């Protein structure tokens, strides 16, 4: 089973908002097999985009979902994404590439390794 998590610059710390993660960590069962950069996350440009999210005149729902869809293209073939929080556009984009989205809580772990262990042990 391929499990995806949204992680920070250190490629381990779980990021609360999925769309703002620096990377997506991909696990094959309990082994980290790949780390994919989140194209949506790139410093100043990301901050501008995030602002647009709340300004419905500048970016339509469809356009925003499509921009996320391009970002998650690399996650095709994975099974599930464990998330603390995910926006509607990002959730749609993840589901469009075949990922099941499952909510996790902070108590499930603060690092990708911890969360994956808890998930595989049936604690999530």
C-alpha positions in Angstrom: 0.0 0.0 0.0 1.3 3.5 -0.9 0.6 6.1 1.7 1.2 9.8 1.2 1.7 12.5 3.9 2.2 16.3 3.6 5.5 17.2 5.2 7.6 20.2 5.9 11.1 21.2 4.6 12.7 18.5 6.8 10.7 15.9 4.9 9.4 14.3 8.2 7.3 16.9 10.2 3.6 16.6 9.4 2.2 19.9 8.0 -1.3 20.8 9.2 -2.6 22.3 5.9 -1.9 19.8 3.1 -1.8 22.4 0.3 0.9 24.4 2.1 3.3 21.5 2.6 6.8 21.7 1.2 6.8 18.0 0.2 4.7 14.9 -0.1 6.3 11.9 1.5 5.4 8.6 -0.1 5.6 5.4 1.9 5.4 1.9 0.5 3.9 0.3 3.7 6.3 1.4 6.4 9.3 2.4 4.2 9.8 5.9 2.8 10.2 5.4 -0.9 10.0 8.9 -2.4 9.6 12.6 -1.5 7.9 14.8 -4.0 8.1 18.6 -3.9 4.7 20.3 -3.6 4.8 22.8 -6.6 2.2 24.9 -4.9 4.7 25.7 -2.1 7.3 28.1 -3.4 7.9 31.0 -1.1 6.5 34.4 -2.0 4.5 33.1 -5.0 2.7 30.6 -2.7 1.8 33.4 -0.3 0.2 35.3 -3.2 -1.7 32.2 -4.3 -2.9 31.5 -0.8 -4.3 35.1 -0.7 -6.1 34.5 -4.0 -7.8 31.5 -2.5 -10.0 33.9 -0.4 -10.5 36.3 -3.3 -13.1 34.6 -5.4 -12.9 37.2 -8.2 -9.2 36.4 -9.0 -9.3 32.6 -9.3 -12.3 30.4 -9.9 -12.9 27.2 -8.1 -12.2 25.2 -11.2 -8.9 27.0 -12.0 -7.7 26.6 -8.4 -8.6 22.9 -8.4 -6.8 22.4 -11.7 -3.6 24.1 -10.3 -3.7 21.7 -7.4 -4.3 18.8 -9.8 -1.1 19.6 -11.6 0.7 19.6 -8.3 -0.6 16.2 -7.2 0.0 14.5 -10.6 3.2 12.9 -9.2 1.0 11.1 -6.5 -0.9 9.0 -9.1 -0.6 5.4 -8.3 -0.7 6.0 -4.5 -3.5 4.6 -2.4 -4.2 7.0 0.5 -3.2 10.4 1.8 -3.3 10.9 5.6 -4.1 14.6 6.3 -4.7 16.8 9.3 -6.5 19.5 7.3 -7.2 19.8 3.6 -9.0 22.4 1.6 -11.8 21.5 -0.7 -9.9 22.2 -3.9 -6.9 20.1 -2.8 -9.2 17.3 -1.6 -10.8 17.3 -5.1 -7.4 17.3 -6.8 -6.2 14.3 -4.6 -9.3 12.3 -5.3 -9.1 13.1 -9.0 -5.7 11.2 -9.2 -7.3 8.2 -7.3 -6.2 9.0 -3.7 -8.4 8.2 -0.8 -8.2 11.0 1.8 -8.2 10.2 5.5 -8.2 12.6 8.4 -5.6 12.2 11.1 -5.2 14.0 14.4 -2.1 15.4 16.1 -2.2 12.5 18.6 -1.4 10.1 15.7 2.1 11.5 15.5 4.1 14.6 14.6 6.4 12.9 12.1 5.5 10.9 8.9 7.2 7.8 10.4 5.0 7.9 13.5 1.8 8.5 11.6 2.5 5.6 9.1 3.3 3.2 12.0 0.0 4.2 13.7 -1.9 3.8 10.5 -0.4 0.4 9.7 -1.1 -0.7 13.3 -4.7 0.1 12.8 -4.7 3.0 15.3 -6.1 5.6 12.8 
